[in-house]
Amino acid sequence: MSNDVTQAELDSVWKLSTDMYRYDRSTTTLGTGPLFALPKDLGPYLLVYNKTLLQQIITEKGLTIGLPDPHVPMTWAAFRNYLKAIKKDNVFGIGSYEMMHAIYSNNADYWDSTVRQQRITDPNFVNAIQFIADLHLVDGVMPSPSQQNSMNAYQRFLNSGAVFAWMGAWDLKAFWNQVTFDFDVIPTPVGPAAGAKSTSWVGSVGYAVSKNSRQISAAMRLAKYLAFNEESARLNYKLGQAMPNVKAIAENDWVNNIGLEGRSLLPENKQLFIDTVNQTELIAGKNRSRYYLYDNTAILDFEDSLEPVFSGAKTAQQFMQEYASSFQDDLDENASYLY
């Protein structure tokens, strides 16, 4: 699709949103080469909290804490203490914890820069997984694995059964229409590792045109309209579907609530979505782990095997040492499809 778009069109949207759909077959390099799709959106996945419920708990318990800082990320230790302070019968501090956020925000990753050597035994990685497990096992501020299976974190949040959860801009319509409480977003807590930075994963959906389409030109015009047109971007955010893909619309209209009213003014801290994409001194965004793989096998196998850690049967350190060879086998298989 590279020959069908102009540089001005590419410059009008987030660079990351188009880099996600570039792939150089000759070097098997992601983020460079021809463009295989046009971006519908770019979606940071952020930590959200039920502002109404949190204020109620603070008042009821006579706590001296305030609402979370919208710009400065909490440390893991501060976040754990915050969740313990607001713990209440039948209300969890957080419904679940995003694994990638913990890993990325402790200066760790699943693999090395080539995506060919496992790094799950790295201490920063191990500590990230143990941090998640301890939210339930030690602090009791997160549902147990069985409780999470009976009700997922998203539904628990909508039911006011947890103060914190995770959201993308695509959740806004549901949050505007299905609940009555106020909500806002804050930076992902940051781990103690050297060089750690508050980091959230960023996803995307793309429009592709089949080479077998009977109307290639018309399909391309539609894809370009949906990806680059300013009115399309405005409609997208007014419907609660996405952070605008057109940078000027996101940075001006969206954050200033142009065309929004009532509950659609939420969340107040929309700037955090933009900061996550742009990268600031304190805030960062990174592609989801599955972006780097030929298929999802390595990640799915890993996540499906973690139950002993989250149930407390094994420590994260024990599990990673035992599972490292299996994870490496999956990475080797992944590489065999690409190299």
N, C-alpha and C positions, 0 to 999 in steps of 0.2 A: 504493500500500500504506500510505500515511500514516495513513489512518483506521482501520487494523486493528491498530495498535500503540500502546501507552501511553507516556507520557513516562518513566515508571519503567523500562520495558523499554529505551528508547533510552539512558537515562542509565547503564544497567548495562554497556554495551559502549563500546568506543573511539569517540569522536565522529567521528574520521576514517573509521571503518569504515562509518558510515551516510552521512556527507557524500559519500562516493564514489559513492553511488547516488542522489543528489539532482540534479535538473535542472529549471531554470525555463525552460520553453519560451517564455514571453512575452519574456524578456530574453536568452535563450540563454546562461544563466549556470550553470556547473557548481558543485556544492557547496551549492546553495540550492534551495528549491522542494520539490515533491512527492518522495516516496520511491518509487523504481521497483524496488527489490530489497532483500532483507535480507541482511546479511553472514554468510557462513560463517566468515570469518576475516579477519585483517589480517596481511600477511606481509612484514616487513622482510627484505631480501636482504643478507646480511652476509658479511664476509670470514672464512673458516674456515681453520684450519691443522691439519695432521697433527702432533699433539703428539709422538707416539712417534717419528716420523721426524725431526722437528726436534731433539729431544733427542739422538738418535743422531748426527746430523750435527755438532751442537755438540761432543759428546764426541769423536768421531772426528777432527775437525779441530782440537781443542784451542782452540776459540774462547772468548773471554771475554764474549761477549754472553749475555744471558739470554733467557727466553721473552718474547714481546711483551706489553706492558702491556695488560691487559684493559679498561681504562677510558679511558686517554688516547691519542688517535689519534697515530700517527706522521706526520711530515711526509713529503711525497713524497721529499725528499732522503734522509731517514733510512730510509725503506722501501727505496729503491733500494740504499742501502749495505748494508742488512740482507740483501736478496736476493743481492747479489753475494758477501757473506760466506759464505752457506750454499750457494752454487752447487756442484754436484757432478756428476760424470759420470752421465748417464742420469737425472738428477733435476733438474727445473726448479724455480726458486724459486716461480713462479706459473704456472698453466696458461693463464690468459687474464685480461684486465682489463676489468671492466664499464665500458662507455663512460659510462653515465649517472652512475655513482659518481664518475668522474674529472671530468666536466663540473660536476655539482652541487657537488662538494667543492672546486672552484676558483672558486666564486661566479660561475658562468656558466650559461647556458641556451641552448636552440636558438632561442628566439624572445623577443619582448618580452612584456609582461604581457597584451597583447591576443591573443597567439598569431597575429598577422597580419604581423609584420615579423621577418625572419630576424635572428639574432644569431650566426651561425656564424663571422663574420669578427671578432668581438670577441676581443681578445688573450687573455682568460682562457679562452675556448673553444678557440682555436687551441692554446694551451699545454697544455690538457688532452689533446687528441688526440695532440700530439707526445710528451707524457709516455708515453702508452700505446705508441706506436710505438717509442720509444727503449728500452723494456724488452727488446725483442728486438734492434733494430738496433744499439744502443750497448752495452747491458749483457749481452746474451745470457742473460738470466734467465727469458725467456718463450719458448715455442715460436714458430717462424716461422708465417706464415699457412698454408703447405702442411702443416706438422706438426700444426697445429690442425685442419686439414681431415681428416687421417688418423686423428686421435683427439681427441675433444672434451675440454675441460678437466675436465668432470665425471668422465668415465671415467678420465682420466689421474690425477686425484686419488684415485679409488677404488683405482687400481692402484699407488699410492705413487710415481707418476712426477712429481708436483709437490707441493711442501710446502703452498702456499696455493691456495685456490680460493674459490668463492662458494656460499652455501647459503641456503635458506629453511627455515623450520621444517617444511615438508612433506617435506624430505629426511631427516628424522630416522630414520624407520623403516628406510630403506635403509642409513643410516650405522650404525645399531644392529645390523642383521642381516647386511649384506654385507661388512663389513670388521671387522678385529680391532684396529686402531690407535685410540688415544685422539685426540680432536679437541676444539677449542674455537674460539670466535669472538672477534674483536677489532674495534675501530672501523675504518671505512674511512679510509685515509690522507688527509690534508688538504693541499691545494695551497697555493702561496705567495701567491696573490692577496689583496689587501686584502678583509677581510670574509669570507674563506673559512671554512667550517665542515665538519667531517666529516659527510657526508650520504650516506645509502643510499636506494635507491628502495624504495618500499613498495607492494605489490600486494594484491589481494583477489579473492575469488570470492563471488558473490552468488546468493541463491535468489530467483527470480521466479516468479510465478503467472500463467499465461495467462488472459486474460479469457474464453477459449473453453473453459476447463477445465470438465468435467462435475461436478467436486467442488471448487469454489473454496474453500468454507469449510474442508474437510478439508485441502486443499493448503496453505491459509494457516496452519492450526494446525501442520502439519508444519514449514513454513518457520520459524515462530516458535519451535518447540521446538529446531530445529537451530541457530538464531541466538542465542537468549536463555537457554535452559535451562542451569542449572549442571551437571547431570549429563552433558548432551551435551558441554559444554565440557571436563569432566574426561575423558570418553571420548576426545575428540579429541586431547588432549595425551598421554594414555597410549598411544594407538595411533601416536604419532609423526607425526600429520597436520598439526598447526598449533599456533601459539601460541594459547592460549585467547582467544576473543573476549570472554568475560565478564571484565571487568577484575578483579573481586575474586578470581576463580579464577586468573588469570594472576599477579597480584601476591602472592598468598598460597600457594596450593597448588602451582602450577607451579614457581615459583622456589625453593620449599622442598622440592621433590621428593616431594611427598605422593603415595603410590601408585606411586612409581618405584623401580626397583632395578637393579643390574647396569649394563649398558651404557646403559640408558634414563636413567641419571643424567646422561649427557652431552647437551649441553655444560655445563660448569660455569658459564659466564658467560651464563646465560639472561637475566639482567637487561638485557643489551645490547639484546635484542629490544624490551623494554619501553621502555628509554630512547630508542630510535630513534623510537618512536611518540609518546612523551610530550614529546620534545625537551628536552635539557638544555643547559647552557652550552657543552658541547663536541660534543654529538651531535645529529644531526637526521635526519629522514626526509622524503621527498617523493614525490609520485605519479610513476609512470612517465610518460615523455614521451607515450606513445600515449594516455594518459588524456585529454589535452587536444585530441585530433584527432577528426575525424569518421570517418576510417579511417586505416590505417597507411601509406598511400602515401609520405608525405613522409619518414618515418623509414626505411622499408625501402629506398627509392631512395637515400637518403643512405648508409646502412650498406653497401649493395651496391656503392657507387661508391668506397669508401675504400681499396681494395686498393693503389693507387699510393703511398699514405702508409705503409701497413704493410709494403710491400715495399721502401721506401726510394727509389722512383722520383721521388717528389715530397715536399716538406716539407708539413707541415700548413698552413702559411701559404699556400703556392702553391696547394694544393688548394682551400682555403676561398675564396680570391679567385676562382678559376675556377668553383667550383660554386655560389656564392652565388645567382646569378640562377636557376639550376634549382631550388634549394631554395625560393626566394621564389615561383616559379611553382607549386610544390606547395602552399605555404601559401595562395596566392591561390585555388587550386582548392578546398582544404579550406574556406576561408571562404565560398566560393560555395554550399556545401551548407548553411551554417548561418545566413547573414545575408541 
